[in-house]
Structure formats: C-alpha cells, structure tokens
C-alpha cells in the first residue's frame, strides 16, 4: 500500500513537472532571446519579406547591372527575372506557398505589379483600364491575395487595391479623401495601410468586412497586420518626431522609440508577427539608424544589442544592423545593415542564451531522475 501511495505521489509530481517545465522554459526563453546572424549572399541588396519556412525575397543586384526580385532558401538565391521586356524587378513579400509579389518594369513601361508562382511571373494589371497606369503591390497572404496601390483610371489618384481571384478590386479611400495605399494583409483578408486627403497628411486605416476605418488619426501610417488583427505602424508625436504604435482590440498604443543617448527621434514599425512581436527601425538625432524588436514582455530593444556572442557576424565584426523589415512566426527577422563591404541584407535567427540552455538541461535531468526513482509496476 505504501508503494502504491509513493507511486501515486511520484506520478502527481511528474504530471506537475510536465505542465510546469514548458511554462518555465517558455518564460525564460522569451526573456533571454538572442540572435545568430546570417549574411545573405553577396548581391542581395535588401531583404523585404520572409515566410514561415525562412524563405526570403527582396532585391538582388545581377552581374549585368540590373536589379531583380529573388527567393533565398537554404543558402541559395533564385533570380526571378522580370516581366517580359523588363530589366528590373523588386520582390516585396512572400507567402508560405513560396508565391512572391512585387513590381517590375516591362516593355510597355511600368512599374507593374507581379505575382510569381510555380516558376512564372505574371502581370496582375492595374486599376486603370487604359493599361498605362502603374501598380505597386506591397504584401501577399497565404491565399494568394495581393494588396498595394494603383492609379485609378482618368483621375490621377492612387487607391489601395486587393487582387483576388484574378481581379483587382479598388478599396477606395477614407470618406472625403482621394488617395490611399494598402501595406499589409492577413489570412482573414483584413487590410491595413494609409489614406490621405492630399497635402502629405496620412491616416492609418483598417479595411475589414468591406469597410475602411480610420485607426490612427492624422499623421499615422499602418504597415502590417497579423492574423489576430493586431496592427503595427507609426504616427506623429509632434515636433517632427514619429513613434511606433501597436493597434489592438480597438485601441492604439504608443510603443515608443529606442532610448538615448543620443535619443531616437523617428521610429518606424514595419512588421508584426502573429505573437505580437514588432520590428522596424529607429533613427537617432545624430542620424544613426538601428533595427529594433519590440515585445510586450521586453519592450523595445536595439537588435545590435541582442546578437549572440557566439555569432561570427556581430557589431564587433563591423556590422551595424540598421533596419528590420520582416519577422515570421518563428521569430526570424530580416533586414538591412552596414558592414565593411557596404550595405547588405541579413537574417537573424533566435537562439537560447546559456542560461536558458541550463534550465532545459536541469529540467531534463530532474525528469530523468524522477523517472528512475519511480517503482516498477511489478513492485506494487
């Protein structure tokens, strides 16, 4: 009977550890996240979009002096070329199916929006029936829906668009306004961007259920939306300064800027993951740029201070990580930085710090020891 009691007690403690250990590890890992750095191959001028498989798109400088959209995967770069008759193309977003959107010039001019899928780049058209207007896609979701902005026929206005089912839909602008641009789309088809009456005044918007809503007031710009409906962007805080914001559950929160000295005066949030991690860049009064990551638990942090000491590429090796342009659901971050060779694209991959590894090891040893002390069934 005593052996049975001890077994039940042991099982209870084991069950508690099974529940507690993942929570402890998750908590420590979140607080201690650092990054390994991968420099993308020479010629990758920018990294603009990343999917959950770690595939990246952006701008690649070819040996012939052109700039082309590319897909980076497992250390290899695939040149996507350009639309027929075009010389240059720019990849801006990639979904989990490996589809890329961006823009390209073509024989008839441009720029024209494209969708690259299964090895083929196609022109997605414009909002102008004349065919001479431009289209500038900015984002794509896993359903292959593309958003951006295009010139409206015979108006001279640019409007946000949604390309879906092979057709481009005009999303209009906020009431009384004439210009708009879509910057991000999530899996539910919610769209964010900016609308303007003109004169350089921008209003962040959320487009949902066929309705466009002002979410930031004058001087605001929405850049990205996650699958939980959280929106990242930036807005004016007076004196020519901009702060990053997070819009969630109908409320806009100023998530600030990197602290000084010399004191950051402009901060732009450019992307948000499904976990609510926000990345972007912040510029200081001395003109220096720094890529940042923001989380609800850790606040805003300079990514230059979060590079693993074991990474051969780090600020001590001459790198400055200036701009973070994208983040996926794994916490991988892409962007652009400076090194001794000039500007280059990078990939940051989260790794646990030694303290986190120690917790994992100790928890594993504890479970192993508990298992060894448990009585065998034939001892009962």
One Martini backbone bead per residue (centre of mass of N, CA, C, O) as a GRO file, in nm:
protein
  380
    1UNK     BB    1   0.057   0.063  -0.020
    2UNK     BB    2   0.304   0.252  -0.002
    3UNK     BB    3   0.392   0.211  -0.293
    4UNK     BB    4   0.133   0.322  -0.419
    5UNK     BB    5   0.154   0.603  -0.291
    6UNK     BB    6   0.429   0.675  -0.410
    7UNK     BB    7   0.342   0.651  -0.704
    8UNK     BB    8   0.121   0.868  -0.696
    9UNK     BB    9   0.308   1.098  -0.608
   10UNK     BB   10   0.503   1.078  -0.844
   11UNK     BB   11   0.293   1.122  -1.068
   12UNK     BB   12   0.205   1.403  -0.975
   13UNK     BB   13   0.482   1.538  -1.000
   14UNK     BB   14   0.521   1.471  -1.297
   15UNK     BB   15   0.272   1.621  -1.403
   16UNK     BB   16   0.360   1.900  -1.300
   17UNK     BB   17   0.624   1.911  -1.466
   18UNK     BB   18   0.497   1.888  -1.745
   19UNK     BB   19   0.358   2.169  -1.707
   20UNK     BB   20   0.592   2.358  -1.590
   21UNK     BB   21   0.835   2.339  -1.782
   22UNK     BB   22   0.726   2.481  -2.038
   23UNK     BB   23   0.667   2.747  -1.891
   24UNK     BB   24   0.955   2.806  -1.797
   25UNK     BB   25   1.097   2.794  -2.069
   26UNK     BB   26   0.928   3.009  -2.213
   27UNK     BB   27   0.996   3.241  -2.019
   28UNK     BB   28   1.306   3.239  -2.047
   29UNK     BB   29   1.327   3.255  -2.355
   30UNK     BB   30   1.185   3.529  -2.389
   31UNK     BB   31   1.391   3.692  -2.205
   32UNK     BB   32   1.672   3.554  -2.364
   33UNK     BB   33   1.678   3.646  -2.647
   34UNK     BB   34   1.881   3.569  -2.925
   35UNK     BB   35   2.114   3.609  -3.216
   36UNK     BB   36   2.179   3.484  -3.516
   37UNK     BB   37   2.385   3.544  -3.812
   38UNK     BB   38   2.295   3.597  -4.159
   39UNK     BB   39   2.451   3.655  -4.454
   40UNK     BB   40   2.362   3.731  -4.739
   41UNK     BB   41   2.444   3.708  -5.037
   42UNK     BB   42   2.606   3.855  -5.262
   43UNK     BB   43   2.368   4.108  -5.393
   44UNK     BB   44   2.177   4.141  -5.154
   45UNK     BB   45   2.034   4.437  -5.090
   46UNK     BB   46   1.753   4.315  -4.986
   47UNK     BB   47   1.509   4.240  -4.723
   48UNK     BB   48   1.143   4.217  -4.726
   49UNK     BB   49   1.057   3.900  -4.703
   50UNK     BB   50   0.907   3.637  -4.485
   51UNK     BB   51   0.855   3.311  -4.411
   52UNK     BB   52   0.802   3.018  -4.215
   53UNK     BB   53   1.056   2.875  -4.384
   54UNK     BB   54   1.275   3.117  -4.451
   55UNK     BB   55   1.192   3.259  -4.694
   56UNK     BB   56   1.327   3.512  -4.919
   57UNK     BB   57   1.274   3.852  -5.024
   58UNK     BB   58   1.393   4.097  -5.282
   59UNK     BB   59   1.699   4.253  -5.379
   60UNK     BB   60   1.905   4.186  -5.673
   61UNK     BB   61   2.230   4.210  -5.799
   62UNK     BB   62   2.343   4.183  -6.101
   63UNK     BB   63   2.608   4.140  -6.326
   64UNK     BB   64   2.448   4.347  -6.542
   65UNK     BB   65   2.305   4.582  -6.343
   66UNK     BB   66   2.057   4.466  -6.237
   67UNK     BB   67   1.733   4.433  -6.070
   68UNK     BB   68   1.606   4.155  -5.875
   69UNK     BB   69   1.408   3.931  -5.784
   70UNK     BB   70   1.402   3.695  -5.501
   71UNK     BB   71   1.495   3.366  -5.364
   72UNK     BB   72   1.573   3.256  -5.039
   73UNK     BB   73   1.716   2.915  -4.981
   74UNK     BB   74   1.935   2.743  -4.815
   75UNK     BB   75   2.170   2.952  -4.942
   76UNK     BB   76   1.994   3.019  -5.198
   77UNK     BB   77   1.960   3.201  -5.512
   78UNK     BB   78   1.669   3.310  -5.694
   79UNK     BB   79   1.610   3.437  -6.001
   80UNK     BB   80   1.304   3.599  -6.124
   81UNK     BB   81   1.334   3.838  -6.287
   82UNK     BB   82   1.108   3.967  -6.540
   83UNK     BB   83   0.909   4.109  -6.724
   84UNK     BB   84   0.837   4.138  -7.034
   85UNK     BB   85   1.096   4.362  -7.128
   86UNK     BB   86   1.235   4.377  -6.863
   87UNK     BB   87   1.495   4.462  -6.610
   88UNK     BB   88   1.330   4.522  -6.340
   89UNK     BB   89   1.286   4.392  -5.998
   90UNK     BB   90   1.069   4.366  -5.688
   91UNK     BB   91   1.069   4.207  -5.388
   92UNK     BB   92   0.820   4.224  -5.101
   93UNK     BB   93   0.667   3.933  -5.084
   94UNK     BB   94   0.607   3.614  -4.898
   95UNK     BB   95   0.464   3.309  -4.882
   96UNK     BB   96   0.410   2.973  -4.777
   97UNK     BB   97   0.406   2.897  -5.109
   98UNK     BB   98   0.627   3.091  -5.260
   99UNK     BB   99   0.491   3.349  -5.321
  100UNK     BB  100   0.545   3.650  -5.513
  101UNK     BB  101   0.556   4.005  -5.463
  102UNK     BB  102   0.561   4.306  -5.680
  103UNK     BB  103   0.774   4.483  -5.912
  104UNK     BB  104   0.788   4.577  -6.270
  105UNK     BB  105   0.913   4.618  -6.558
  106UNK     BB  106   0.842   4.677  -6.914
  107UNK     BB  107   0.793   4.730  -7.241
  108UNK     BB  108   0.551   4.947  -7.155
  109UNK     BB  109   0.693   4.994  -6.869
  110UNK     BB  110   0.589   5.136  -6.566
  111UNK     BB  111   0.503   4.991  -6.298
  112UNK     BB  112   0.427   4.641  -6.231
  113UNK     BB  113   0.250   4.405  -6.103
  114UNK     BB  114   0.336   4.088  -5.941
  115UNK     BB  115   0.309   3.722  -5.975
  116UNK     BB  116   0.491   3.457  -5.826
  117UNK     BB  117   0.440   3.116  -5.961
  118UNK     BB  118   0.576   2.831  -6.043
  119UNK     BB  119   0.803   3.001  -6.224
  120UNK     BB  120   0.592   3.247  -6.272
  121UNK     BB  121   0.549   3.576  -6.413
  122UNK     BB  122   0.274   3.803  -6.353
  123UNK     BB  123   0.050   4.036  -6.451
  124UNK     BB  124  -0.205   4.208  -6.244
  125UNK     BB  125  -0.240   4.494  -6.316
  126UNK     BB  126  -0.489   4.757  -6.292
  127UNK     BB  127  -0.721   5.028  -6.227
  128UNK     BB  128  -0.661   5.085  -6.529
  129UNK     BB  129  -0.793   5.030  -6.849
  130UNK     BB  130  -0.551   5.148  -7.026
  131UNK     BB  131  -0.257   5.017  -6.911
  132UNK     BB  132  -0.053   5.274  -6.805
  133UNK     BB  133  -0.061   5.227  -6.525
  134UNK     BB  134   0.023   5.163  -6.207
  135UNK     BB  135   0.162   4.901  -5.976
  136UNK     BB  136   0.206   4.849  -5.604
  137UNK     BB  137   0.292   4.601  -5.435
  138UNK     BB  138   0.328   4.474  -5.072
  139UNK     BB  139   0.137   4.209  -5.027
  140UNK     BB  140   0.084   3.856  -4.908
  141UNK     BB  141  -0.106   3.578  -4.873
  142UNK     BB  142  -0.187   3.232  -4.854
  143UNK     BB  143  -0.422   3.293  -5.084
  144UNK     BB  144  -0.293   3.510  -5.297
  145UNK     BB  145  -0.342   3.785  -5.185
  146UNK     BB  146  -0.313   4.123  -5.303
  147UNK     BB  147  -0.151   4.433  -5.211
  148UNK     BB  148  -0.184   4.801  -5.276
  149UNK     BB  149  -0.123   5.036  -5.546
  150UNK     BB  150  -0.321   5.237  -5.787
  151UNK     BB  151  -0.418   5.385  -6.062
  152UNK     BB  152  -0.692   5.567  -6.144
  153UNK     BB  153  -0.894   5.617  -6.386
  154UNK     BB  154  -0.895   5.949  -6.481
  155UNK     BB  155  -0.763   6.097  -6.190
  156UNK     BB  156  -0.461   6.068  -6.044
  157UNK     BB  157  -0.521   5.851  -5.841
  158UNK     BB  158  -0.441   5.657  -5.558
  159UNK     BB  159  -0.529   5.317  -5.473
  160UNK     BB  160  -0.625   5.074  -5.299
  161UNK     BB  161  -0.573   4.715  -5.334
  162UNK     BB  162  -0.733   4.395  -5.431
  163UNK     BB  163  -0.601   4.082  -5.524
  164UNK     BB  164  -0.856   3.849  -5.645
  165UNK     BB  165  -0.932   3.603  -5.855
  166UNK     BB  166  -0.783   3.781  -6.097
  167UNK     BB  167  -0.871   4.058  -5.953
  168UNK     BB  168  -0.901   4.414  -5.918
  169UNK     BB  169  -0.975   4.598  -5.619
  170UNK     BB  170  -1.121   4.886  -5.510
  171UNK     BB  171  -1.091   5.038  -5.177
  172UNK     BB  172  -1.038   5.324  -5.169
  173UNK     BB  173  -1.123   5.570  -4.921
  174UNK     BB  174  -1.166   5.782  -4.703
  175UNK     BB  175  -1.378   6.001  -4.623
  176UNK     BB  176  -1.290   6.274  -4.832
  177UNK     BB  177  -1.076   6.108  -4.988
  178UNK     BB  178  -0.819   6.024  -5.259
  179UNK     BB  179  -0.593   5.857  -5.111
  180UNK     BB  180  -0.424   5.525  -5.123
  181UNK     BB  181  -0.260   5.247  -4.929
  182UNK     BB  182  -0.161   4.921  -4.919
  183UNK     BB  183   0.051   4.716  -4.679
  184UNK     BB  184  -0.147   4.485  -4.551
  185UNK     BB  185  -0.223   4.122  -4.498
  186UNK     BB  186  -0.430   3.869  -4.392
  187UNK     BB  187  -0.598   3.564  -4.376
  188UNK     BB  188  -0.888   3.730  -4.360
  189UNK     BB  189  -0.847   4.005  -4.545
  190UNK     BB  190  -0.721   4.216  -4.387
  191UNK     BB  191  -0.647   4.571  -4.422
  192UNK     BB  192  -0.362   4.793  -4.441
  193UNK     BB  193  -0.284   5.160  -4.419
  194UNK     BB  194  -0.334   5.454  -4.620
  195UNK     BB  195  -0.485   5.783  -4.609
  196UNK     BB  196  -0.566   6.081  -4.823
  197UNK     BB  197  -0.635   6.432  -4.901
  198UNK     BB  198  -0.358   6.548  -4.899
  199UNK     BB  199  -0.064   6.723  -4.824
  200UNK     BB  200   0.077   6.472  -4.655
  201UNK     BB  201  -0.172   6.349  -4.509
  202UNK     BB  202  -0.206   6.072  -4.287
  203UNK     BB  203  -0.416   5.767  -4.249
  204UNK     BB  204  -0.479   5.508  -4.073
  205UNK     BB  205  -0.601   5.183  -4.182
  206UNK     BB  206  -0.891   4.957  -4.169
  207UNK     BB  207  -0.988   4.674  -4.366
  208UNK     BB  208  -1.323   4.545  -4.302
  209UNK     BB  209  -1.598   4.427  -4.424
  210UNK     BB  210  -1.593   4.657  -4.654
  211UNK     BB  211  -1.440   4.860  -4.442
  212UNK     BB  212  -1.306   5.181  -4.378
  213UNK     BB  213  -1.084   5.267  -4.097
  214UNK     BB  214  -0.986   5.489  -3.870
  215UNK     BB  215  -0.686   5.433  -3.637
  216UNK     BB  216  -0.483   5.725  -3.611
  217UNK     BB  217  -0.508   5.965  -3.760
  218UNK     BB  218  -0.323   6.219  -3.811
  219UNK     BB  219   0.000   6.101  -3.888
  220UNK     BB  220  -0.057   5.801  -3.993
  221UNK     BB  221   0.085   5.449  -4.035
  222UNK     BB  222   0.013   5.141  -4.175
  223UNK     BB  223   0.201   4.819  -4.228
  224UNK     BB  224   0.075   4.576  -4.037
  225UNK     BB  225  -0.092   4.243  -4.009
  226UNK     BB  226  -0.223   4.000  -3.819
  227UNK     BB  227  -0.421   3.716  -3.738
  228UNK     BB  228  -0.534   3.898  -3.474
  229UNK     BB  229  -0.555   4.214  -3.573
  230UNK     BB  230  -0.283   4.335  -3.540
  231UNK     BB  231  -0.122   4.661  -3.558
  232UNK     BB  232   0.136   4.821  -3.733
  233UNK     BB  233   0.320   5.142  -3.685
  234UNK     BB  234   0.303   5.507  -3.729
  235UNK     BB  235   0.334   5.835  -3.553
  236UNK     BB  236   0.275   6.148  -3.457
  237UNK     BB  237   0.439   6.349  -3.171
  238UNK     BB  238   0.578   6.588  -3.263
  239UNK     BB  239   0.835   6.779  -3.387
  240UNK     BB  240   0.883   6.550  -3.624
  241UNK     BB  241   0.810   6.300  -3.469
  242UNK     BB  242   0.820   5.934  -3.444
  243UNK     BB  243   0.615   5.656  -3.348
  244UNK     BB  244   0.538   5.356  -3.255
  245UNK     BB  245   0.263   5.119  -3.308
  246UNK     BB  246  -0.020   4.949  -3.143
  247UNK     BB  247  -0.307   4.778  -3.268
  248UNK     BB  248  -0.568   4.669  -3.029
  249UNK     BB  249  -0.888   4.629  -2.970
  250UNK     BB  250  -0.932   4.950  -3.060
  251UNK     BB  251  -0.630   5.023  -2.961
  252UNK     BB  252  -0.376   5.270  -2.933
  253UNK     BB  253  -0.017   5.217  -2.889
  254UNK     BB  254   0.267   5.356  -2.765
  255UNK     BB  255   0.601   5.205  -2.820
  256UNK     BB  256   0.801   5.412  -2.919
  257UNK     BB  257   1.156   5.435  -2.860
  258UNK     BB  258   1.469   5.445  -2.848
  259UNK     BB  259   1.694   5.506  -2.628
  260UNK     BB  260   1.923   5.695  -2.506
  261UNK     BB  261   2.189   5.791  -2.627
  262UNK     BB  262   2.092   6.045  -2.847
  263UNK     BB  263   1.811   5.993  -2.926
  264UNK     BB  264   1.518   5.906  -3.061
  265UNK     BB  265   1.300   6.058  -3.329
  266UNK     BB  266   1.253   5.800  -3.527
  267UNK     BB  267   0.991   5.548  -3.567
  268UNK     BB  268   0.949   5.228  -3.748
  269UNK     BB  269   0.697   5.009  -3.801
  270UNK     BB  270   0.693   4.713  -4.033
  271UNK     BB  271   0.628   4.453  -3.844
  272UNK     BB  272   0.413   4.159  -3.754
  273UNK     BB  273   0.347   3.900  -3.561
  274UNK     BB  274   0.136   3.664  -3.418
  275UNK     BB  275   0.274   3.734  -3.124
  276UNK     BB  276   0.346   4.066  -3.141
  277UNK     BB  277   0.602   4.118  -3.288
  278UNK     BB  278   0.804   4.408  -3.344
  279UNK     BB  279   0.952   4.567  -3.632
  280UNK     BB  280   1.236   4.799  -3.724
  281UNK     BB  281   1.317   5.150  -3.702
  282UNK     BB  282   1.569   5.384  -3.565
  283UNK     BB  283   1.641   5.736  -3.535
  284UNK     BB  284   1.876   5.955  -3.449
  285UNK     BB  285   2.004   6.273  -3.400
  286UNK     BB  286   2.283   6.166  -3.552
  287UNK     BB  287   2.160   5.957  -3.794
  288UNK     BB  288   2.134   5.684  -3.672
  289UNK     BB  289   2.064   5.341  -3.733
  290UNK     BB  290   1.820   5.104  -3.574
  291UNK     BB  291   1.727   4.803  -3.511
  292UNK     BB  292   1.414   4.655  -3.392
  293UNK     BB  293   1.249   4.504  -3.101
  294UNK     BB  294   0.909   4.422  -2.995
  295UNK     BB  295   0.762   4.344  -2.675
  296UNK     BB  296   0.557   4.313  -2.408
  297UNK     BB  297   0.791   4.207  -2.215
  298UNK     BB  298   1.065   4.378  -2.338
  299UNK     BB  299   1.015   4.579  -2.538
  300UNK     BB  300   1.241   4.799  -2.672
  301UNK     BB  301   1.512   4.675  -2.885
  302UNK     BB  302   1.832   4.660  -2.982
  303UNK     BB  303   1.965   4.436  -3.207
  304UNK     BB  304   2.271   4.501  -3.150
  305UNK     BB  305   2.222   4.379  -2.837
  306UNK     BB  306   2.113   4.063  -2.952
  307UNK     BB  307   2.381   3.927  -3.019
  308UNK     BB  308   2.545   3.655  -3.022
  309UNK     BB  309   2.864   3.572  -2.910
  310UNK     BB  310   2.872   3.316  -3.125
  311UNK     BB  311   2.853   3.510  -3.353
  312UNK     BB  312   3.053   3.605  -3.623
  313UNK     BB  313   2.820   3.810  -3.664
  314UNK     BB  314   2.878   4.145  -3.545
  315UNK     BB  315   2.948   4.451  -3.419
  316UNK     BB  316   3.260   4.372  -3.382
  317UNK     BB  317   3.278   4.300  -3.711
  318UNK     BB  318   3.124   4.577  -3.842
  319UNK     BB  319   2.826   4.570  -3.774
  320UNK     BB  320   2.505   4.731  -3.867
  321UNK     BB  321   2.171   4.716  -3.763
  322UNK     BB  322   1.929   4.920  -3.917
  323UNK     BB  323   1.693   4.724  -4.053
  324UNK     BB  324   1.366   4.592  -3.996
  325UNK     BB  325   1.126   4.421  -4.223
  326UNK     BB  326   1.087   4.123  -4.086
  327UNK     BB  327   0.861   3.863  -3.940
  328UNK     BB  328   0.803   3.553  -3.815
  329UNK     BB  329   0.663   3.289  -3.626
  330UNK     BB  330   0.976   3.217  -3.525
  331UNK     BB  331   1.144   3.507  -3.507
  332UNK     BB  332   1.250   3.578  -3.771
  333UNK     BB  333   1.482   3.828  -3.903
  334UNK     BB  334   1.483   4.095  -4.137
  335UNK     BB  335   1.735   4.300  -4.324
  336UNK     BB  336   1.949   4.594  -4.301
  337UNK     BB  337   2.306   4.659  -4.332
  338UNK     BB  338   2.635   4.736  -4.217
  339UNK     BB  339   2.965   4.700  -4.357
  340UNK     BB  340   3.276   4.691  -4.498
  341UNK     BB  341   3.113   4.645  -4.793
  342UNK     BB  342   2.838   4.766  -4.693
  343UNK     BB  343   2.540   4.685  -4.797
  344UNK     BB  344   2.324   4.432  -4.631
  345UNK     BB  345   2.163   4.140  -4.590
  346UNK     BB  346   1.967   3.979  -4.321
  347UNK     BB  347   1.955   3.705  -4.072
  348UNK     BB  348   1.768   3.637  -3.777
  349UNK     BB  349   1.818   3.381  -3.525
  350UNK     BB  350   1.690   3.238  -3.264
  351UNK     BB  351   1.857   3.189  -2.944
  352UNK     BB  352   1.958   3.048  -2.666
  353UNK     BB  353   2.084   3.105  -2.383
  354UNK     BB  354   2.270   2.954  -2.146
  355UNK     BB  355   2.049   2.980  -1.927
  356UNK     BB  356   1.836   2.825  -2.088
  357UNK     BB  357   1.994   2.564  -2.125
  358UNK     BB  358   2.017   2.500  -1.823
  359UNK     BB  359   1.718   2.462  -1.772
  360UNK     BB  360   1.677   2.230  -1.970
  361UNK     BB  361   1.879   2.035  -1.840
  362UNK     BB  362   1.766   2.031  -1.549
  363UNK     BB  363   1.483   1.935  -1.624
  364UNK     BB  364   1.572   1.672  -1.758
  365UNK     BB  365   1.717   1.551  -1.509
  366UNK     BB  366   1.472   1.556  -1.322
  367UNK     BB  367   1.297   1.362  -1.485
  368UNK     BB  368   1.495   1.126  -1.490
  369UNK     BB  369   1.519   1.086  -1.183
  370UNK     BB  370   1.219   1.039  -1.127
  371UNK     BB  371   1.194   0.790  -1.307
  372UNK     BB  372   1.409   0.613  -1.153
  373UNK     BB  373   1.246   0.628  -0.866
  374UNK     BB  374   1.029   0.474  -0.982
  375UNK     BB  375   0.837   0.216  -0.949
  376UNK     BB  376   0.765  -0.080  -1.040
  377UNK     BB  377   0.491  -0.258  -1.113
  378UNK     BB  378   0.609  -0.534  -0.974
  379UNK     BB  379   0.629  -0.386  -0.673
  380UNK     BB  380   0.309  -0.360  -0.587
   0.00000   0.00000   0.00000
